[in-house]
Amino acid sequence: MSTVTQRVETVLPDTGTREWWALYLLAPVVLIGAALLAFPTLVYDRFVWQYLWGPVVADAASQPVTHEGIRAVRGYNAVNTVTYLGAVVYSLPGLRAYLNHLGVTLDARLAYGFAPIIVAGGAMRALEDIGLLGDYAVWFITPSIYFVVTGVTVFALGLGTLVRDRGIGSIPATVGVVGTVWAVSAVGWALWYGLSTATPLRLWVPVATTGIALTVTALYYWGTSFVDVAHLRHPLFLLAVFGQTWDAAQNLIGVTFLGYSPKLVITNFVYQATGFSGSTFVLKLLVTGGIVWYLADAKDEMNHTWWWLMTFFIGAIGLPMGVRGSLRMMLGV
């Protein structure tokens, strides 16, 4: 251990204490605030506006927007993609602490209870794409929607804790009910809009994307019987494979048949480089397969909480994209 590391450890409070958590949560806020005060043009105009907030405003306005002569366009870019991933990783210790504080059991039931909330988030993102959210649209665009979904999740967990402590239900069931009500309402709104307008509904799109995802997941489940690696059939892996494949399927259908292009920076780069409409599908299968293989092999050695969070997030990243893409293409948006 270096001298610098020793000095830092003597100054910092003990890990897990209230003082440590206060420092952990406030440190990014203080650093960003100080940077904004010291270099407002560089930090806000050239970073926050151009790559983070500007794209949100542009998405809500459905056109490029300008601030102080700096143009921002809607959609993902390399900077906001890396920033959002970094924020997710940084938030994981806090999520772990919150779940431990509530005494939540991290198992497959909880993961499947969370799934409807994730689906609802994707459906709300599609409603924003359609233009149905009016002045509230800005709250359902990346990254704002992450805070909304997180807020609903925290509320559902708190409600589930009360239900569990009163002996009238469980946390996974409560979270699932909250998410299901939200998801059904959002998807129902999209269907109502499609049926009440002259726009022809492409009902075959969600049928095809869901069907492809279910087929690949079934093939994965069948194929794992021939592989001598424990845990490959764990329910969390089935959710992860289904979520990622659903996203891959909506990309495949959109690019191949409907003239869409992949939205994410990496997948769009691969598509532009190869010119192959199934590039995203193949890439997702390879990457997901590799990650699942690694996590299955490491399950007995890795800390259970970290393993559960990592495995769940694989599916949680794919599910909303699959829902959003399927609904948008169904309505021709």
Sequence and secondary structure as in RCSB ss.txt:
>XXXX:A:sequence
MSTVTQRVETVLPDTGTREWWALYLLAPVVLIGAALLAFPTLVYDRFVWQYLWGPVVADAASQPVTHEGIRAVRG
YNAVNTVTYLGAVVYSLPGLRAYLNHLGVTLDARLAYGFAPIIVAGGAMRALEDIGLLGDYAVWFITPSIYFVVT
GVTVFALGLGTLVRDRGIGSIPATVGVVGTVWAVSAVGWALWYGLSTATPLRLWVPVATTGIALTVTALYYWGTS
FVDVAHLRHPLFLLAVFGQTWDAAQNLIGVTFLGYSPKLVITNFVYQATGFSGSTFVLKLLVTGGIVWYLADAKD
EMNHTWWWLMTFFIGAIGLPMGVRGSLRMMLGV
>XXXX:A:secstr
  HHHHHHHHHS  TTSHHHHHHHHHHHHHHHHHHHHH HIIIIIIIIIIIIIHHHHHHHHTS EEETTEEE SS
  HHHHHHHHHHHHHHHHHHHHHHHHHT   SHHHHHHHHHHHHHHHHHHHHHHHT SGGGGGGGSTTHHHHHHH
HHHHHHHHHHHHHHHTTS  HHHHHHHHHHHHHHHHHHHHHHHHHHSSS   THHHHHHHHHHHHHHHHHHHHGG
GS  TTTT HHHHHHHHHHHHHHHHHHHHHHHS     SHHHHHHHHHH  TTHHHHHHHHHHHHHHHHHHHHTT
TS HHHHHHHHHHHHHHHHHHHHHHHHHHHTT 
